[in-house]
Amino acid sequence: GDWDNPATWGGTVPLSSDSVTIPSGITVTIPSGLTVTISSGGIIWNSGTISNSGTINADHGTIVNLLGGTIDNSGTIIISWLIDNRSGGTITNSGTITVNSGGSITNSGGTITNSGSITNNDGGTIDNTFGGTITNSLGGTITSPGYFSNNGTIYNYGEFNISQSTQPIYNGGSIY
């Protein structure tokens, strides 16, 4: 159901500082025009599907995408804290993902497929750890003046701009 529908959550829409679980087999939709903010102390444990056409603002909050969890983004995701895409988790982006200073995407054994835009700003982090796979599809753009670490596998068919400004770049994995 829709994020802003109380019935989706058993009667009460979560607050930005709540800890919520989306179980396997459940899809929660963030419709166009809706902004969901995850603030300090807030965490989403996702084993189901988050379908985002609106805006997710991980502002000092965390999204943990677990085994079987899917984040399907055609909207906007702003990361000022953490998205942890764990083993068996999938993030599919045809929209925009922005990692701000202090924010981080950790792809620890999950899969990220991008046909949209991912921007890792100076002071942000993208960490593709062992077992993680990032595929930048035709038409996709990944831009990173922020810290970028790859110990997994990256397949690039789109535009991949890694520029070192004040942040180091590390590659101990494979890039194709």
The 8 nearest C-alpha neighbors of each residue, nearest first, counted from 0:
[[1, 27, 7, 28, 26, 2, 4, 6],
 [0, 2, 28, 4, 3, 27, 29, 7],
 [3, 1, 29, 4, 28, 27, 0, 7],
 [2, 4, 1, 12, 5, 29, 7, 33],
 [3, 5, 1, 6, 7, 2, 12, 0],
 [6, 4, 10, 11, 12, 7, 8, 3],
 [7, 5, 9, 10, 8, 4, 11, 0],
 [8, 6, 0, 5, 4, 9, 1, 2],
 [9, 7, 6, 5, 10, 11, 12, 13],
 [8, 10, 6, 7, 11, 5, 12, 4],
 [9, 11, 5, 6, 8, 12, 7, 4],
 [12, 10, 5, 8, 13, 9, 6, 4],
 [11, 13, 5, 8, 3, 14, 4, 10],
 [14, 12, 17, 11, 15, 19, 8, 16],
 [13, 15, 17, 16, 12, 41, 37, 36],
 [14, 16, 37, 38, 36, 17, 41, 13],
 [41, 17, 15, 40, 38, 14, 39, 37],
 [18, 16, 41, 14, 15, 13, 19, 42],
 [17, 19, 42, 41, 43, 16, 20, 40],
 [18, 20, 43, 44, 17, 42, 21, 13],
 [21, 19, 44, 43, 45, 22, 18, 46],
 [20, 22, 45, 47, 46, 44, 25, 19],
 [23, 21, 46, 47, 25, 20, 24, 45],
 [22, 24, 47, 46, 25, 21, 67, 68],
 [23, 25, 47, 22, 26, 48, 46, 21],
 [26, 24, 47, 23, 22, 48, 21, 27],
 [27, 25, 48, 49, 47, 28, 0, 24],
 [26, 28, 49, 0, 1, 2, 50, 48],
 [29, 27, 1, 50, 2, 51, 30, 0],
 [28, 30, 51, 2, 53, 52, 1, 50],
 [31, 29, 52, 53, 33, 28, 32, 51],
 [30, 32, 53, 52, 33, 29, 74, 54],
 [31, 33, 53, 30, 34, 54, 52, 29],
 [32, 34, 53, 31, 30, 54, 29, 35],
 [35, 33, 54, 55, 53, 36, 32, 56],
 [34, 36, 55, 56, 54, 33, 37, 15],
 [37, 35, 56, 15, 57, 55, 38, 34],
 [36, 38, 15, 60, 57, 41, 58, 56],
 [39, 37, 60, 59, 58, 15, 16, 41],
 [38, 40, 59, 60, 41, 16, 37, 58],
 [41, 39, 16, 60, 38, 42, 17, 59],
 [42, 40, 16, 17, 60, 38, 18, 37],
 [43, 41, 18, 61, 62, 60, 19, 44],
 [42, 44, 62, 19, 20, 18, 45, 63],
 [45, 43, 20, 63, 19, 21, 62, 64],
 [44, 46, 21, 64, 68, 47, 65, 20],
 [45, 47, 68, 23, 22, 65, 67, 21],
 [48, 46, 23, 68, 22, 25, 24, 21],
 [49, 47, 26, 69, 70, 68, 50, 27],
 [48, 50, 70, 27, 26, 28, 71, 51],
 [49, 51, 28, 71, 70, 29, 72, 48],
 [50, 52, 29, 72, 53, 74, 28, 73],
 [53, 51, 74, 31, 73, 30, 29, 72],
 [52, 54, 31, 74, 33, 30, 32, 51],
 [55, 53, 34, 75, 76, 74, 35, 33],
 [54, 56, 76, 35, 34, 36, 77, 57],
 [55, 57, 36, 77, 58, 76, 35, 37],
 [58, 56, 37, 78, 60, 79, 36, 59],
 [57, 59, 79, 38, 60, 56, 37, 80],
 [60, 58, 80, 39, 38, 79, 57, 37],
 [61, 59, 38, 37, 41, 39, 57, 58],
 [62, 60, 42, 81, 82, 57, 43, 41],
 [61, 63, 43, 82, 42, 83, 64, 44],
 [64, 62, 83, 44, 82, 65, 43, 45],
 [63, 65, 84, 45, 68, 88, 85, 83],
 [66, 64, 68, 46, 88, 85, 45, 63],
 [67, 65, 87, 88, 68, 86, 46, 85],
 [66, 68, 46, 88, 87, 65, 69, 47],
 [69, 67, 46, 47, 88, 65, 64, 45],
 [70, 68, 48, 89, 90, 88, 71, 49],
 [69, 71, 90, 49, 48, 50, 72, 91],
 [70, 72, 50, 91, 90, 51, 49, 69],
 [73, 71, 92, 51, 74, 94, 91, 93],
 [74, 72, 94, 93, 52, 51, 92, 71],
 [75, 73, 52, 94, 53, 72, 51, 54],
 [76, 74, 54, 95, 96, 94, 53, 55],
 [75, 77, 96, 55, 54, 56, 97, 95],
 [78, 76, 56, 97, 96, 57, 98, 55],
 [79, 77, 98, 57, 102, 80, 99, 97],
 [78, 80, 102, 58, 99, 57, 101, 59],
 [79, 81, 102, 59, 78, 60, 58, 103],
 [82, 80, 103, 61, 102, 104, 83, 78],
 [81, 83, 62, 104, 61, 63, 84, 105],
 [84, 82, 63, 105, 85, 104, 64, 106],
 [85, 83, 106, 64, 109, 88, 107, 105],
 [84, 86, 107, 109, 88, 65, 108, 64],
 [85, 87, 108, 109, 88, 66, 107, 65],
 [86, 88, 66, 109, 67, 85, 89, 65],
 [89, 87, 109, 68, 66, 65, 85, 67],
 [90, 88, 69, 110, 109, 111, 68, 70],
 [89, 91, 111, 70, 69, 71, 110, 112],
 [92, 90, 112, 71, 111, 113, 72, 70],
 [91, 93, 113, 72, 94, 115, 114, 73],
 [94, 92, 115, 73, 114, 72, 113, 91],
 [95, 93, 73, 74, 115, 92, 72, 75],
 [94, 96, 75, 116, 117, 115, 74, 76],
 [95, 97, 76, 117, 75, 77, 116, 118],
 [96, 98, 118, 77, 117, 119, 78, 99],
 [99, 97, 119, 78, 102, 123, 120, 77],
 [100, 98, 79, 102, 123, 120, 78, 101],
 [99, 101, 122, 123, 102, 121, 120, 79],
 [100, 102, 123, 122, 79, 99, 80, 103],
 [103, 101, 79, 80, 123, 99, 78, 98],
 [102, 104, 124, 81, 125, 123, 80, 105],
 [105, 103, 125, 82, 81, 83, 126, 106],
 [104, 106, 126, 83, 107, 84, 125, 127],
 [107, 105, 84, 127, 109, 131, 108, 128],
 [108, 106, 85, 128, 131, 109, 105, 86],
 [107, 109, 131, 86, 130, 85, 106, 129],
 [110, 108, 86, 88, 131, 85, 87, 84],
 [109, 111, 89, 132, 133, 131, 90, 88],
 [110, 112, 90, 133, 89, 91, 134, 132],
 [113, 111, 134, 91, 133, 135, 92, 90],
 [114, 112, 92, 135, 115, 139, 136, 91],
 [113, 115, 139, 93, 136, 138, 92, 135],
 [116, 114, 93, 139, 94, 113, 92, 95],
 [115, 117, 95, 140, 139, 141, 96, 94],
 [118, 116, 96, 141, 97, 95, 140, 142],
 [119, 117, 142, 97, 143, 141, 120, 98],
 [118, 120, 143, 98, 145, 123, 97, 142],
 [121, 119, 145, 123, 99, 144, 98, 118],
 [120, 122, 145, 144, 123, 100, 119, 166],
 [121, 123, 100, 145, 101, 120, 124, 146],
 [124, 122, 100, 102, 145, 99, 120, 101],
 [125, 123, 103, 146, 147, 145, 126, 102],
 [124, 126, 104, 147, 103, 105, 148, 146],
 [127, 125, 148, 105, 128, 147, 106, 149],
 [128, 126, 149, 106, 131, 151, 150, 148],
 [127, 129, 150, 107, 151, 131, 126, 106],
 [130, 128, 151, 150, 131, 108, 107, 127],
 [129, 131, 108, 151, 128, 132, 107, 109],
 [132, 130, 108, 151, 109, 128, 107, 127],
 [133, 131, 152, 110, 153, 151, 111, 109],
 [132, 134, 111, 153, 110, 112, 154, 152],
 [135, 133, 154, 112, 153, 136, 155, 113],
 [134, 136, 155, 113, 139, 157, 156, 112],
 [137, 135, 156, 114, 139, 157, 113, 134],
 [136, 138, 157, 156, 139, 114, 135, 158],
 [139, 137, 157, 114, 136, 140, 115, 158],
 [140, 138, 114, 115, 157, 136, 137, 135],
 [141, 139, 158, 116, 159, 157, 117, 115],
 [140, 142, 117, 159, 118, 116, 160, 158],
 [143, 141, 160, 118, 161, 159, 119, 117],
 [144, 142, 119, 161, 145, 118, 162, 120],
 [143, 145, 162, 121, 163, 164, 120, 161],
 [146, 144, 121, 123, 120, 143, 122, 166],
 [147, 145, 124, 166, 167, 168, 123, 125],
 [148, 146, 125, 168, 124, 126, 169, 145],
 [147, 149, 169, 126, 170, 168, 127, 125],
 [150, 148, 127, 170, 151, 172, 171, 128],
 [151, 149, 172, 171, 128, 129, 127, 170],
 [152, 150, 129, 131, 172, 130, 128, 149],
 [151, 153, 173, 132, 172, 174, 131, 133],
 [152, 154, 174, 133, 132, 134, 175, 173],
 [155, 153, 134, 175, 174, 135, 133, 156],
 [154, 156, 135, 157, 134, 175, 153, 136],
 [157, 155, 137, 136, 135, 154, 158, 139],
 [158, 156, 137, 139, 138, 136, 155, 135],
 [157, 159, 140, 139, 141, 160, 156, 138],
 [158, 160, 141, 140, 142, 157, 161, 155],
 [161, 159, 142, 141, 143, 162, 158, 140],
 [160, 162, 143, 142, 144, 159, 163, 141],
 [163, 161, 144, 143, 164, 160, 145, 142],
 [162, 164, 144, 166, 165, 167, 168, 161],
 [163, 165, 166, 144, 162, 121, 145, 167],
 [164, 166, 163, 167, 121, 145, 144, 122],
 [165, 167, 146, 145, 164, 163, 168, 121],
 [168, 166, 146, 163, 169, 165, 147, 145],
 [167, 169, 147, 146, 148, 163, 166, 170],
 [168, 170, 148, 149, 147, 167, 171, 146],
 [171, 169, 149, 172, 148, 150, 168, 173],
 [170, 172, 150, 149, 169, 173, 151, 148],
 [171, 173, 150, 151, 149, 170, 152, 174],
 [174, 172, 152, 153, 151, 175, 171, 150],
 [173, 175, 153, 152, 154, 172, 155, 170],
 [174, 154, 155, 153, 173, 152, 156, 134]]
